[in-house]
Amino acid sequence: MKRKILLPASFFFVMFLYNFASGFAHPVTPTLVVDRGLPSQWYGYAMSAVSVGSFMVAPFWGKLCSYVSTKKIAVFGLFGYALGQFIMMNAYTGPQLLIGRVTAGLLASGTTISILNYIINVGEEHQRSKYLTIYATSGSVSNALGYFAGGVLGMKGIEFPFYAQMGILVIDAVLAFFLLEDDTPYKHRPERGMNIKEVNPFSAFMDARNYMTPLLALFFLAFTLYCTGLTMFETVFNYYIKDHFGLGSQYNGTIKAVVAASSFLMNMSVGMWVVRRTNVHRSMSVMALLTAAAVGCSMLFFESMLPLSATFVLYSVISIMIMPVAQNIAAEHATDENSNSLMGFFQSLRSLGSIIGSYTEARIYALNVRAPFICSAALIGIGTLMSFAYTLKQGREKGTN
């Protein structure tokens, strides 16, 4: 195999454009649902559809990266993502909206997974953690900046963010094709072909029985409840401020810009300190408690736009910081033999939480607009209690070993 290299700036530019474009349509999606006369639940269904599409084919893309150049997969995914957004832009019925969102989820996940595999295959091993940290941080910030840009463009009309998004995705696909290196010489190609069992989206759940312990199961259950509550709260907030306050997409985009700046500063300071200097098990429980408190406070401000927005910003900053901590905890339980399977299970639970959270929000918002806020607070609260239980149990087991 070819010797691994320092990843060039051109790679990170391609990565930035992808994440930047990904945020464009989100601030106008509530407006699209309302202005085209669709029932409120279709917003939640649309958000859930993306996660369903990604969940179903993520193992396929991951396996395909072992056989095909990740550059080609990334380019294909970028064009496919643009196609999905074109379908969504022209959707006037609920099924049309779902087709667009599922298409985007199915194909955009190929780009996301191929980028991560490109880092692992091409980048120098001693720089890998640095590259992955840059990817995670810049991804969140660039996506939020795209959210802001989409919100501003949405003031001119619903279609403008979609046109800009599709244009950037196509340009990024062309840049990826010419700027990224073929990673085939850097990786070992499996001797046998792809197996349908290995690309089964539920394979990660079936493999979990090989390494699952009561302690790990408690952590994963707490994490799933937490992710479900987070998705539900974010989904209902984005729709509520349009449906209840009648606010335009620019307001939604501005909030995301504040979140981007705050999250970047907090992740680069407090977030790094938490991972490096504290007991991550206790830290996760404390941050989960703070998140639950922020979501709980939001229920005091249903009729007050600014305080409600402030609690959302606080929630967003803490929830973004907690994800690297949770991933670090999951990695602690991994061994050389089960690391790929365990981390795949971790990502699957995150996707599952997104699916359940978005879908449930869609169902109960139509019954009572405040119900998703209450339900999300309850789920995060229960997840927090289970997180503290995990921390205590982990401390006892560590003390006896």
N, C-alpha and C positions, 0 to 999 in steps of 0.2 A: 504494500500500500504506500501511497505517496505521503511524504512528511507533512504534518499539519502546519498551518500558517497563522500569522496574525491576521485577524479579519480586518479588511480595509474599510475606510469610511464610507465607501459606496454601498456596502452591505447595510450599514446602519441607516443610510439615507433611504434605501428601498424599504427597509423595515419601518422607518418613521412615516413614510408616505402611506403605507398600507394601514397602519393604525390611525393615522390622521383622517384618512378617507372613511374609515369604519364608523366614525362618530357623526358624520354629516346628516344622516337621515333620522337619527334618534329624536332630536328636538321637534321635528315636524310630524312625527308619527301620530302623536295624539291629535294634532290638528287635522291630519289626513282622515283619521277615523271619525272625528266630529263633523268636519265639513262635508264628508261624503255620505253622511247619514247612516253610518253603521252603528249598531248597538255598542254600548260601552265595553262589553266583554270582549269584543274583537281586538281591542288593544292588547289585553293580556294574552289572548290566543296568539296574536302575532309575535309577541315577545317569546312565548313558549315554543313556537314553531321553529325559531332559529336554533334554540338549544336542542330540540328533538332531532333536527337535521344533523347537527354537529355530533350529537351523542351516537346516532346510528352508524355514522361512517368514520368516526375518529379512529377506531382500530384498523380499518381498511387503509386509510391514508398512512397511518404509522407503519403498517407492514409494507405498503407499497414503496415507502422511502428506502427500504432495504434493497429494492430491485431496480428502481428507476431514479434518475437524477432528480434531486430535490428541487433544482432550479426549474425543471420542466413542470413539476407538480405545482410549484408556487405560481408560475405563469398561468397555467391552466385554471388554478383557483381564483386568480385575480380577474381573469376574463369571465369566469363563471359567476363570481360575486357581482360583477357589473350587470350581468344578465338578470340575476335575481332582483337587483334593485330596479332595473327597467320594468320588470313585471310588477313589482310593488308600486312603482310610480303610477302605473296605468290601471291599478286595481280600483274597482268601484263596487265590488261585492266582497263579502267575507271570504269565500273560497279562493277568489283571485288573490286576495291579500295573503292568505296562507300559502298558496303556491309560490308566491314571490319570496316569502320569508323562509320556507323550507328549502327552496333552491339556493338561496344565499347561505343558509346554514350548512347544507350538504357540501357546497363547493368552496366556500371561504375557509372552512375548517382544514381543507387541504393546504391552503397557504399558511395558516397558523402553524400546523404541525410540521410542514416542510421547513419553515424558518427555524423552528427549534432543532430539528434534526440537522439542518445545515450548520448551526452553531456547534453541535456536538461532533459532526463528521469532519468539518474543515478547521475549526478553531483549535489553537493549541490547548492541550489539556490543562496546563497550569493556569490558563486564562479563562477556563470554562465558567467558573462561578462568577467571575467578573462580567463576562458577556451575558450570562443569564440574568444577572442583576440589572445590567443596563437595559436588557430587553424588557424586563418586567416594569421597571421604573419609567423608561421612555415610552413604553406602550401605553401605560395609564395616562401619562401627561399628554402625549400626542393625540390620544383618543378624546380626551377632554377638550383639547384645543379644537379638534375637528367638530366636536359637539357645539362649541361656541360659534365656530364659523358657520356651521349649518343653521344655527339659530338666527344668526344675522341675515344669512341669505334667505331664510324662510320668511322674512318680513316682506320680501318682494313677491313671494308666491311659493306654494308647496313644491312645485317642480324644480325650482332653482337649486336647492341643495342636492337633489337627485342628479341633475345634469352635471353639477360640479363634482359630485362623488364618482359618477361613472367615468368622467373625463380623467380624474386623478388615478382611478384604478387601472384604466387602459394605459395611461402614460407609465404608471408604475410597472405594469406587466412588461412593457417594451424595455424599460430600464433594467428590470430583473433579468430579462433574456440576454441583454448585452453586457451587463456589469457583473452579474454573479458568475462564479466559477462552477464548472461541472464538478460535483463532489464524488462522482463515481470512482475515481482513482484513490480517494481518501477512505473508502469504506470497504468492508468485507461483504461480498455478495453471498447470501446463503446458498448452499449447495442444492437444496431441494426447493421446489416451487411453493407458492402460497397455498395455505390450507384454509378452507372455508371456516373451520372451527376457530382458527386464530384471528379471524376478522369479525367474529361474532361480537356485537356490542355488549353482550352480557357475559362474555368470557371472563372479564375482570372480576365479576361477582362470583362466578363459579370457581375461579382459581383461589379466591380469598380463603376458602376452607383449609388451604394448605398452610397458612401462616396465621390465621386469626386466633387471638387470645381474648379472654374476657376483658382485659384492660384495653386492648386495641379496639375491640368492638364498642366499648363505652366511648372512647374518643371519636370514632367514626360516626356514631349515632349523634353525639353532641354536635359534631361538625356539620352533619347533614341537616339537622334541625336549624342550625345557625344559618347555613346557606339558603335554606328555604325561606326563612324569615327575612333575610337581607333582600333577596330577590323580590319578595312580595312587597316590602316597604318601598323599594326603589321604583317598582313598576307603578304602584298606586300613587306615589307622590308625583311622578312625571305626568300622569293622566289627570290627577285631581286638580293641579294648579291650572290646567287648561279648562277642564270641565266645570269646576266650581268658581274660580276667579276670572276665567275668560282671558288668561294671560297668553300672549303670543310666544312664538318659538324663541324669540330673542331673550326672553327672561329665563327660560329653561337653559339656553346656551350660556348666559352670563353666570348662572349658578355653577354650571360645570367648569367654567373658567376659574372661578374662585376655588372650587374643589381641586382642580389641577395644580394651581399654584400652592395651595395649602398642603396638599398631599405630597408634592415633590419635596417641599422643605421639611415636612415631618418625617418622611421616609428616609431622607438623607441624613437626618440628625437623630431624632428619637427612635425611629424604626431600626436603624443600624445599631444603636446602643442597646435596644431591647434584645436583639438577636445575639449580640456579642457579649453583653455584660450581665444579663439577668437570667434567672431561671425561666425559660420560655414557657414552661407548663403553667406556672403561676401568672406570668405576664399575659398569656392568652386568656385565662379566666378573668383577670382584671379588665382587659380590653373588651371582652365579651360583655361584662357587666356595664361598662361605660356605654357600649353600643345599645344595650337594652334600655339604659337610662335615657339616652337620646331619643330612641324611638318612643319610649313611654311619654317623654315630655311633649312629643309632637301631638299627642292626643289632647293636650291642653290648648292647642292653638289652631283648631280646625277652621276658625273664622278669621284668623290673623295671618296674613300672608308673610310678613317679614319674620316674625318669630318661628313660624313653621319652616321657612326656608333656612333659617339659622340652625335649627335642629337637624335639618337634612344635611347641611354642610358638615356639622360636627359628626354626625353618623357616618358620612362618606369618608372622612379623613381617617377615623378610627377603623372602619371596616376594611379600608385599603391596607392599612398597616397590619391588620391581623392575619391576612392571607399568607404572607411569607413566614410568619411565626407558625401557623398551622402546618404549612408545608415542611418546615424544619422539624416539627414534632413527628410528623408522619415518617420522615426520612430517618429519624432516630430508631424507629422500629424495623427498618429495612436491613436485610443482609445481602451479601453478594448474590445469593441464589434467588431471592424474591424481590429485589429492588424494583425491577421493571414492572412486575405484576402489582406490587403494593402501591407504587406511585400511580399506576394506571387506574387502580381501584380508587385512589384518592381523587383523581381528576374526574372519574365517572360519578362519584358522589357529588362533586361540585356541580356537574352538569345536571344530575338528577334533581338537586335542590333548585336549580334554575327552572327546570321544567315544571316541577310541582308548584313552586312559588308563583310563577307567572300564570299558570292555568288556574290555580285556586283563587288568585286575586281576581281573575276575569269572572269566575263564577259568583263570588260573593259580593263583588262591587255592584253588580246589577241588583242585588237584593238590598244592600245598605252601603252607601259610599264610605262610611266610617269603619265598616267591619274589617276590611283588609288591614287598616292601621292597628286595630285591636288584636287581630289574629297574628300579625307579624311580631308585635310586641310580646305576645304570649309564647310564640315559637322561639324567639331569641332568648326570652327569659328562661324557658325550660332548657334550652341548649346551654345557657350560662350555668344553671344549677348542675347540669350533667358534667360540664367542663370542670367545675370545682370538685365534683365527686371524683372525676378522673385524676385531677391533680393530687387529691388526698390519697387515693388508691395507689397512684404511681409513686408517691413519696414513701408510702409504707412498704411497697414491694422493693423499692430501691434500697430502703434501709435494712431490709432482711437479707438482701443478696450480698 
